Amino acid sequence: MSYDPSNIFAKILRGEIPALKIYEDEAAFAFMDIMPRADGHVLVIPKAPARNLLDIDPAALAAMAPALARVGRAVVAAMGADGLTLQQFSEEAGGQEVFHLHFHLLPRWDGVKLRPPGTMGDKAVLAANAEKIRVALR
């Protein structure tokens, strides 16, 4: 399969679709998931065009790794979480739905299950959580 530049995350990178941005550097872009499975659920994507983990250039993956760690630490701190789940799905059989490589950063609390996928988050709550995470990144 080849990379489709009309995917929703490519459009977010080009500024064609709005997103609640958390962090950006030369290699990565992080924003709030609009269907959060936990409060503070963030997506981190490479700026390099890559369908998923199976086709990304290793140098592009390495370049975005610091953003994953930095944003992950900020998510945990901002949300007062006990831990963090990192998820990545590759290809339809692997659970991927948007075909631009993305990593889910899900803050976790002891004894609290993730919400089921597919429910839109409250815009005000998403914005408030985004601001908490941005503050933790400073």
N, CA, C and O of each residue as an XYZ file, in Angstrom:
552
protein
N       0.839     -1.185      0.000
C       0.000      0.000      0.000
C       0.885      1.250      0.000
O       1.994      1.248      0.535
N       0.377      2.292     -0.601
C       1.154      3.519     -0.656
C       0.519      4.594      0.225
O      -0.643      4.494      0.621
N       1.304      5.612      0.515
C       0.854      6.717      1.349
C      -0.115      7.593      0.559
O       0.147      7.935     -0.594
N      -1.222      7.948      1.180
C      -2.221      8.810      0.565
C      -2.146     10.194      1.216
O      -2.528     10.344      2.377
N      -1.661     11.203      0.493
C      -1.506     12.541      1.083
C      -2.829     13.250      1.381
O      -2.823     14.362      1.909
N      -3.948     12.630      1.055
C      -5.236     13.249      1.366
C      -5.820     12.733      2.684
O      -6.969     13.032      3.008
N      -5.033     11.955      3.452
C      -5.542     11.463      4.737
C      -5.722     12.638      5.710
O      -5.107     13.693      5.551
N      -6.568     12.434      6.708
C      -6.937     13.518      7.622
C      -5.736     14.083      8.387
O      -5.688     15.285      8.648
N      -4.768     13.236      8.750
C      -3.621     13.749      9.505
C      -2.699     14.571      8.602
O      -2.094     15.538      9.064
N      -2.584     14.206      7.337
C      -1.818     15.029      6.391
C      -2.483     16.394      6.240
O      -1.804     17.417      6.148
N      -3.807     16.404      6.216
C      -4.542     17.669      6.118
C      -4.336     18.515      7.370
O      -4.237     19.739      7.281
N      -4.271     17.874      8.538
C      -3.988     18.604      9.779
C      -2.593     19.218      9.704
O      -2.408     20.380     10.064
N      -1.615     18.450      9.242
C      -0.248     18.967      9.117
C      -0.177     20.174      8.185
O       0.591     21.105      8.429
N      -0.969     20.162      7.126
C      -0.971     21.273      6.165
C      -1.837     22.439      6.626
O      -1.882     23.472      5.958
N      -2.528     22.293      7.760
C      -3.374     23.355      8.270
C      -4.729     23.437      7.588
O      -5.429     24.439      7.726
N      -5.108     22.399      6.855
C      -6.389     22.389      6.156
C      -7.542     22.003      7.078
O      -8.698     22.323      6.802
N      -7.228     21.320      8.165
C      -8.217     20.897      9.159
C      -7.673     21.336     10.518
O      -6.492     21.133     10.800
N      -8.514     21.933     11.362
C      -8.023     22.375     12.668
C      -7.747     21.201     13.612
O      -8.335     20.126     13.491
N      -6.847     21.441     14.540
C      -6.531     20.467     15.583
C      -6.104     21.238     16.826
O      -5.598     22.356     16.734
N      -6.315     20.628     17.986
C      -5.842     21.217     19.240
C      -4.378     20.832     19.412
O      -4.055     19.795     19.991
N      -3.511     21.681     18.904
C      -2.078     21.411     18.919
C      -1.529     21.455     20.338
O      -1.870     22.325     21.140
N      -0.664     20.481     20.617
C       0.013     20.387     21.906
C       1.482     20.756     21.753
O       2.047     21.472     22.579
N       2.089     20.255     20.681
C       3.538     20.378     20.526
C       3.873     20.214     19.047
O       3.194     19.505     18.305
N       4.954     20.900     18.644
C       5.442     20.750     17.278
C       6.933     21.013     17.256
O       7.416     21.939     17.907
N       7.658     20.205     16.511
C       9.062     20.460     16.224
C       9.309     20.105     14.761
O       8.355     19.920     14.005
N      10.562     20.008     14.354
C      10.889     19.758     12.948
C      10.376     18.405     12.462
O      10.079     18.243     11.278
N      10.271     17.445     13.359
C       9.972     16.070     12.959
C       8.590     15.582     13.350
O       8.084     14.631     12.754
N       7.962     16.217     14.346
C       6.726     15.663     14.900
C       5.695     16.754     15.188
O       6.019     17.933     15.330
N       4.455     16.313     15.266
C       3.322     17.176     15.591
C       2.443     16.395     16.558
O       2.120     15.235     16.301
N       2.052     17.017     17.667
C       1.210     16.354     18.667
C      -0.065     17.167     18.863
O      -0.031     18.396     18.917
N      -1.193     16.459     18.968
C      -2.480     17.116     19.116
C      -3.445     16.200     19.872
O      -3.214     14.997     19.991
N      -4.515     16.785     20.375
C      -5.506     16.043     21.139
C      -6.299     15.119     20.219
O      -6.662     15.492     19.104
N      -6.559     13.910     20.707
C      -7.447     12.995     20.009
C      -8.873     13.470     20.269
O      -9.253     13.656     21.424
N      -9.671     13.670     19.217
C     -11.030     14.185     19.404
C     -12.004     13.105     19.882
O     -13.143     13.402     20.241
N     -11.545     11.852     19.882
C     -12.339     10.757     20.440
C     -11.508     10.086     21.533
O     -11.077      8.943     21.381
N     -11.287     10.806     22.637
C     -10.347     10.329     23.652
C     -10.847      9.108     24.415
O     -12.001      9.035     24.838
N      -9.944      8.165     24.573
C     -10.254      6.966     25.364
C      -9.887      7.191     26.823
O     -10.213      6.372     27.681
N      -9.206      8.303     27.106
C      -8.851      8.734     28.460
C      -8.692     10.250     28.404
O      -8.344     10.798     27.358
N      -8.942     10.926     29.514
C      -8.708     12.366     29.548
C      -7.223     12.614     29.329
O      -6.380     12.012     29.994
N      -6.909     13.508     28.388
C      -5.520     13.795     28.078
C      -4.952     12.939     26.962
O      -3.737     12.940     26.761
N      -5.784     12.205     26.226
C      -5.357     11.342     25.113
C      -4.808     12.213     23.984
O      -5.513     13.052     23.424
N      -3.539     11.992     23.667
C      -2.836     12.788     22.660
C      -2.347     11.875     21.541
O      -2.006     10.716     21.776
N      -2.319     12.410     20.324
C      -1.729     11.726     19.177
C      -0.441     12.435     18.796
O      -0.381     13.664     18.780
N       0.587     11.660     18.490
C       1.849     12.211     18.001
C       2.099     11.594     16.634
O       2.093     10.373     16.479
N       2.320     12.461     15.639
C       2.528     11.999     14.269
C       3.837     12.556     13.713
O       4.283     13.631     14.115
N       4.448     11.819     12.788
C       5.628     12.373     12.132
C       5.204     13.385     11.072
O       4.122     13.270     10.496
N       6.036     14.350     10.823
C       5.783     15.265      9.720
C       6.128     14.603      8.388
O       5.595     14.980      7.345
N       7.008     13.629      8.427
C       7.353     12.876      7.224
C       6.150     12.051      6.793
O       5.454     11.486      7.637
N       5.896     11.971      5.485
C       4.789     11.140      5.027
C       5.113      9.661      5.220
O       6.060      9.139      4.632
N       4.326      9.003      6.038
C       4.516      7.575      6.301
C       3.149      6.975      6.580
O       2.391      7.497      7.398
N       2.841      5.903      5.915
C       1.556      5.225      6.110
C       1.465      4.662      7.523
O       0.440      4.804      8.190
N       2.554      4.013      7.980
C       2.576      3.434      9.317
C       3.993      3.002      9.676
O       4.947      3.342      8.976
N       4.127      2.263     10.751
C       5.433      1.840     11.243
C       6.157      0.933     10.248
O       7.384      0.832     10.271
N       5.403      0.283      9.387
C       5.985     -0.666      8.440
C       6.688     -0.001      7.266
O       7.453     -0.650      6.553
N       6.432      1.303      7.056
C       7.061      1.950      5.896
C       7.790      3.255      6.201
O       8.345      3.869      5.290
N       7.803      3.693      7.458
C       8.483      4.955      7.764
C       9.991      4.799      7.615
O      10.561      3.757      7.941
N      10.613      5.840      7.122
C      12.071      5.869      7.036
C      12.617      5.824      8.466
O      12.166      6.594      9.315
N      13.577      4.940      8.748
C      14.100      4.828     10.115
C      14.623      6.153     10.674
O      14.488      6.413     11.870
N      15.208      6.981      9.834
C      15.710      8.273     10.308
C      14.557      9.183     10.736
O      14.687      9.914     11.718
N      13.438      9.148     10.020
C      12.272      9.958     10.381
C      11.665      9.464     11.695
O      11.215     10.262     12.518
N      11.655      8.148     11.886
C      11.148      7.582     13.145
C      12.038      7.994     14.310
O      11.546      8.389     15.367
N      13.340      7.901     14.114
C      14.283      8.297     15.165
C      14.155      9.787     15.481
O      14.279     10.187     16.639
N      13.910     10.601     14.469
C      13.804     12.045     14.670
C      12.571     12.420     15.489
O      12.576     13.426     16.198
N      11.513     11.610     15.391
C      10.301     11.948     16.147
C      10.284     11.336     17.540
O       9.449     11.717     18.361
N      11.176     10.402     17.831
C      11.188      9.721     19.127
C      11.321     10.684     20.311
O      10.629     10.489     21.311
N      12.167     11.704     20.250
C      12.234     12.624     21.390
C      10.901     13.314     21.686
O      10.579     13.568     22.847
N      10.130     13.616     20.647
C       8.817     14.243     20.861
C       7.875     13.283     21.575
O       7.108     13.699     22.443
N       7.924     12.003     21.218
C       7.087     11.013     21.903
C       7.380     11.000     23.396
O       6.462     11.020     24.217
N       8.652     10.967     23.742
C       9.043     10.925     25.154
C       8.677     12.227     25.863
O       8.129     12.205     26.964
N       8.979     13.353     25.236
C       8.720     14.645     25.869
C       7.226     14.862     26.091
O       6.805     15.261     27.177
N       6.435     14.600     25.065
C       4.992     14.789     25.192
C       4.410     13.766     26.168
O       3.516     14.096     26.947
N       4.901     12.542     26.131
C       4.429     11.526     27.071
C       4.640     11.943     28.522
O       3.746     11.785     29.353
N       5.812     12.470     28.822
C       6.090     12.941     30.194
C       5.159     14.089     30.570
O       4.681     14.158     31.702
N       4.903     14.989     29.622
C       4.020     16.126     29.893
C       2.582     15.674     30.114
O       1.889     16.216     30.975
N       2.129     14.692     29.349
C       0.771     14.171     29.510
C       0.602     13.589     30.919
O      -0.384     13.879     31.598
N       1.548     12.783     31.348
C       1.475     12.170     32.684
C       1.482     13.245     33.763
O       0.677     13.195     34.694
N       2.380     14.215     33.647
C       2.474     15.276     34.653
C       1.209     16.135     34.679
O       0.659     16.410     35.746
N       0.755     16.553     33.504
C      -0.395     17.450     33.427
C      -1.677     16.805     33.931
O      -2.512     17.461     34.554
N      -1.825     15.519     33.658
C      -3.065     14.833     34.000
C      -2.994     14.147     35.362
O      -3.979     13.557     35.806
N      -1.842     14.216     36.028
C      -1.697     13.552     37.320
C      -1.881     12.048     37.201
O      -2.447     11.415     38.092
N      -1.402     11.474     36.098
C      -1.603     10.050     35.815
C      -0.597      9.182     36.565
O       0.477      9.639     36.956
N      -0.974      7.922     36.754
C      -0.092      6.936     37.391
C       0.820      6.256     36.385
O       1.817      5.642     36.764
N       0.487      6.362     35.107
C       1.272      5.715     34.060
C       0.818      6.172     32.694
O       0.021      7.102     32.571
N       1.329      5.510     31.664
C       1.055      5.903     30.289
C       0.990      4.656     29.424
O       1.812      3.750     29.566
N       0.019      4.609     28.534
C      -0.050      3.560     27.518
C       0.283      4.189     26.178
O      -0.270      5.226     25.814
N       1.191      3.555     25.446
C       1.561      3.976     24.098
C       1.003      2.932     23.144
O       1.299      1.744     23.277
N       0.195      3.370     22.178
C      -0.375      2.447     21.197
C      -0.044      2.916     19.795
O      -0.005      4.115     19.518
N       0.196      1.949     18.907
C       0.395      2.242     17.492
C      -0.161      1.054     16.720
O       0.142     -0.095     17.042
N      -0.964      1.323     15.717
C      -1.595      0.282     14.907
C      -1.117      0.416     13.467
O      -1.108      1.520     12.922
N      -0.721     -0.690     12.842
C      -0.249     -0.658     11.460
C      -1.086     -1.565     10.578
O      -1.212     -2.764     10.827
N      -1.645     -0.977      9.558
C      -2.508     -1.610      8.566
C      -3.861     -1.984      9.166
O      -4.014     -2.080     10.384
N      -4.818     -2.189      8.302
C      -6.185     -2.459      8.735
C      -6.260     -3.684      9.640
O      -6.974     -3.670     10.643
N      -5.536     -4.735      9.297
C      -5.549     -5.951     10.118
C      -4.970     -5.700     11.503
O      -5.296     -6.412     12.453
N      -4.113     -4.692     11.623
C      -3.524     -4.331     12.906
C      -4.351     -3.319     13.681
O      -3.966     -2.920     14.779
N      -5.483     -2.899     13.125
C      -6.367     -1.965     13.810
C      -6.241     -0.521     13.348
O      -6.914      0.352     13.897
N      -5.401     -0.242     12.358
C      -5.209      1.136     11.894
C      -6.434      1.621     11.130
O      -6.984      0.900     10.297
N      -6.855      2.847     11.421
C      -7.989      3.453     10.736
C      -7.605      4.682      9.931
O      -8.192      4.936      8.880
N      -6.627      5.453     10.406
C      -6.107      6.598      9.661
C      -4.717      6.205      9.189
O      -3.861      5.837      9.993
N      -4.497      6.285      7.879
C      -3.266      5.741      7.312
C      -2.170      6.787      7.147
O      -1.626      7.000      6.064
N      -1.873      7.429      8.274
C      -0.677      8.241      8.486
C      -0.178      7.765      9.851
O      -0.941      7.743     10.817
N       1.089      7.388      9.932
C       1.622      6.864     11.188
C       1.245      7.780     12.346
O       1.422      8.996     12.271
N       0.726      7.187     13.411
C       0.408      7.964     14.607
C       0.537      7.073     15.827
O       0.296      5.867     15.788
N       0.928      7.726     16.910
C       1.087      7.076     18.198
C       0.079      7.683     19.166
O      -0.050      8.903     19.264
N      -0.625      6.825     19.870
C      -1.561      7.258     20.903
C      -0.823      7.308     22.233
O      -0.190      6.328     22.626
N      -0.897      8.429     22.924
C      -0.382      8.558     24.287
C      -1.603      8.669     25.195
O      -2.338      9.656     25.155
N      -1.801      7.646     26.007
C      -2.990      7.566     26.861
C      -2.571      7.583     28.325
O      -1.980      6.618     28.810
N      -2.874      8.678     29.040
C      -2.571      8.678     30.470
C      -3.436      7.634     31.156
O      -4.591      7.426     30.785
N      -2.860      6.976     32.169
C      -3.576      5.899     32.855
C      -3.521      6.093     34.359
O      -2.541      6.600     34.904
N      -4.591      5.681     35.015
C      -4.704      5.746     36.463
C      -5.007      4.344     36.977
O      -5.747      3.588     36.347
N      -4.438      4.009     38.111
C      -4.669      2.698     38.707
C      -6.173      2.442     38.850
O      -6.904      3.276     39.384
N      -6.624      1.283     38.366
C      -8.011      0.882     38.515
C      -8.996      1.543     37.566
O     -10.198      1.301     37.677
N      -8.529      2.373     36.632
C      -9.423      3.066     35.700
C      -9.225      2.481     34.300
O      -8.120      2.511     33.758
N     -10.297      1.954     33.726
C     -10.241      1.373     32.381
C     -10.333      2.461     31.323
O     -10.868      3.541     31.569
N      -9.806      2.164     30.150
C      -9.975      3.065     29.020
C     -11.439      3.078     28.598
O     -12.141      2.075     28.726
N     -11.889      4.219     28.096
C     -13.231      4.309     27.545
C     -13.257      3.569     26.202
O     -12.214      3.408     25.568
N     -14.424      3.124     25.767
C     -14.512      2.471     24.455
C     -14.161      3.465     23.345
O     -14.368      4.668     23.509
N     -13.640      2.985     22.236
C     -13.306      3.891     21.129
C     -14.557      4.427     20.434
O     -15.634      3.836     20.512
N     -14.386      5.561     19.754
C     -15.423      6.059     18.872
C     -16.383      7.090     19.416
O     -17.341      7.439     18.725
N     -16.176      7.601     20.627
C     -17.068      8.615     21.179
C     -16.373      9.974     21.142
O     -15.267     10.133     21.658
N     -17.031     10.939     20.533
C     -16.470     12.284     20.456
C     -16.326     12.886     21.846
O     -17.196     12.730     22.703
N     -15.216     13.573     22.051
C     -14.980     14.239     23.321
C     -15.646     15.598     23.369
O     -15.960     16.186     22.334
N     -15.858     16.092     24.571
C     -16.403     17.422     24.791
C     -15.327     18.453     24.433
O     -14.213     18.395     24.953
N     -15.658     19.386     23.553
C     -14.663     20.355     23.061
C     -14.047     21.180     24.180
O     -12.847     21.454     24.158
N     -14.843     21.573     25.148
C     -14.322     22.381     26.255
C     -13.352     21.566     27.106
O     -12.322     22.084     27.537
N     -13.668     20.308     27.350
C     -12.782     19.439     28.128
C     -11.485     19.177     27.361
O     -10.400     19.210     27.941
N     -11.603     18.920     26.061
C     -10.403     18.710     25.237
C      -9.503     19.942     25.281
O      -8.289     19.819     25.438
N     -10.093     21.124     25.142
C      -9.312     22.362     25.159
C      -8.648     22.581     26.513
O      -7.493     23.000     26.577
N      -9.365     22.302     27.587
C      -8.793     22.468     28.932
C      -7.642     21.499     29.157
O      -6.612     21.876     29.716
N      -7.810     20.256     28.725
C      -6.730     19.273     28.873
C      -5.536     19.636     27.997
O      -4.389     19.456     28.407
N      -5.794     20.143     26.802
C      -4.708     20.576     25.922
C      -3.876     21.657     26.595
O      -2.646     21.624     26.549
N      -4.556     22.618     27.221
C      -3.826     23.701     27.885
C      -3.000     23.179     29.053
O      -1.867     23.619     29.249
N      -3.544     22.250     29.830
C      -2.775     21.652     30.929
C      -1.490     21.007     30.411
O      -0.425     21.161     31.009
N      -1.598     20.289     29.301
C      -0.431     19.598     28.743
C       0.567     20.601     28.188
O       1.774     20.436     28.361
N       0.071     21.643     27.520
C       0.983     22.689     27.005
C       1.759     23.329     28.141
O       2.958     23.577     28.018
N       1.079     23.596     29.242
C       1.744     24.195     30.415
C       2.820     23.248     30.929
O       3.917     23.692     31.267
N       2.531     21.964     30.995
C       3.520     20.987     31.480
C       4.716     20.879     30.540
O       5.793     20.468     30.971
N       4.556     21.233     29.289
C       5.662     21.195     28.330
C       6.615     22.381     28.490
O       7.748     22.334     28.011
N       6.164     23.435     29.156
C       7.009     24.644     29.287
C       8.130     24.446     30.254
O       8.924     25.360     30.475
